[in-house]
Amino acid sequence: MCGGTPIVKVNCYTEMRIRMDRDWIRQKVNKTIYKRGMEIWRSGRVLDYSFQNIRDSIIYMQAQVQGSYDVYIVNITLNLEEMDIVYSMCDCPAFAQYPGLCKHCVAVLLEADEREMAEVLGLDFQEE
């Protein structure tokens, strides 16, 4: 159980899948940022993704994302109970300059959604 009623499996990653999907991610940013994040994710530029269940419903994600000019570090913490992003950070210039999530954060959320979907379906996720 992940801070609530068991869903499908007793696994916080599975609970994240039930609650977090592309529509949820899309609602967190404007259309342009979502589209750019999707382009980054589809081109395989999310590197060294890791996921950790910190406690009950708190999920921490970290990845490196190959940007246009550099590799950026992205950290995101989700509260699954409230289905809210409680912390996000990217060391790209846009994250520091503009409010909200950047395209690199969106790419990491999409990666989390994809990897977690593979786990729910019982597929082996292979690093390339």
Salt bridges, closest charged atoms under 4 A:
GLU15 OE2 - ARG19 NH2 3.29
ASP23 OD1 - ARG26 NH1 2.61
GLU111 OE2 - ARG115 NE 2.57
ASP113 OD1 - ARG17 NH1 2.27
ASP113 OD2 - ARG22 NE 3.87
GLU114 OE1 - ARG22 NH2 3.99
GLU116 OE1 - ARG17 NE 3.99
GLU127 OE2 - ARG115 NH2 2.76
